[in-house]
Amino acid sequence: MKKLFLIVLTLGLLASCESKKKEIKDQETVKKPVLTELQTKAKGIFGELPLVADNKENPVTEEKVALGKALYFDTILSKNKTQSCNTCHNLDTYGVDNLPVSPGDKKGTFGGRNSPTTLNAALHISQFWDGREPDVEAQSGGPVLNPVEMGMSSEKEVEERLSEVEKYQKMFAKAFPADKEAISYNNMKKAIGAFERKLLTPSKFDDYLAGDDNSMNKLEKEGLVLFMDKGCIACHAGNALGGNIYQKFGIYADYWTLTKSEKIDKGRFDVTKNEADMYVFKSQSLRNIAKTYPYFHDGSVGELEEAVKIMGKIQLNIDFTESEVKALVAYLNTLTGEIPVELKS
């Protein structure tokens, strides 16, 4: 009887183990869908979009994000209280204002370059068109003190303004509990940076990379193939589809001959004074590109189709056919995503 009991017990354990193995295998199958050859190639080039663009030097916390969001939408950071970060980087219009260049706090003043989107910007290697700041934390402090943009006179003036507001006294204390003087210009930058590190926009292209082959139609896939095979990925790869290298704008022709730019911008040369950086700019992320017109550093081109043709000609020495432009634009539209509603207002 004892021997029979042991046999039954052993068989029961073996059956249980086999059942557990099958369950684990089924879970793995669900987690790891079989990718097509095109999906596999694309995923190897573009990777995956993270949930948050982490920064070890500025860990993202709920308290920092809440404070950063409040500051992002508050005109208190501009001299005449007319401008907020959201004025030029409107989250309702994909992090831009859809103007060639943006008006500043002082009436009649305008920025010198097109305002790039803040969406997914935290994934970039640097900030601004010329890459003069290393991250979104450093970037967020620049416009506040820029006399043409938000026009505040000093960091001290900003700190004094914020210190007068009871809401900010409490929010800074919660976001930076270890700091004796929680309200500081540096902490303002950290809070806005933390908020922007959440502004990531997954799209149906990410669904496609994750294994949903039906999330993109035939024309969009044709555009993806062209995008990879024609060489666009030289500047627009990685999970942000750009923002990760510097490149001369106008390899095969002077860019202004096709963009009809009124001003010739020397790009990174103005920062580095290195001749090799003449007309060099940070490559831009193509996420939400269909919504972030007008295009290029000066907003000189209003239509995405025209921008695609120009990039083909002066960066790749290719005259895209109308059908190729149509397919490429169809693919670029798959990069339009959304940010969570709670971050937008």
Buried (B, 14 or more C-beta within 10 A) or exposed (E): EEEEEEEEEEEEEEEEEEEEEEEEEEEEEEEEEEBEEBBEBBBEBBBEBEEBBEBEEBEBBEBBBBBBBBBBBBBBBBBEEBBBBBBBBBBEBBBBBBBBBBBBBBEEBEBBBBBBBBBBBBBBBBBBBBBBBEBBBBBBBBBBBBEBBBBBEEBEBBBEBBBEBEEBBEBBBBBBEEEEEBBBBEBBBBBBBBBBBBBBBBBBBBBBBBBEBEBBEEBBBBBBBBBBEBBBBEBBBBBBBBBBBBBBBBEEEEBBEBBEBEEEBBBBBEBBEEEEBBBBBBBBBBBBBBBBBBBBBBBBBEEBBBBBBBBBBBBBEBEBEEEBBBBBBBBBBBBBBEBEEEBBE
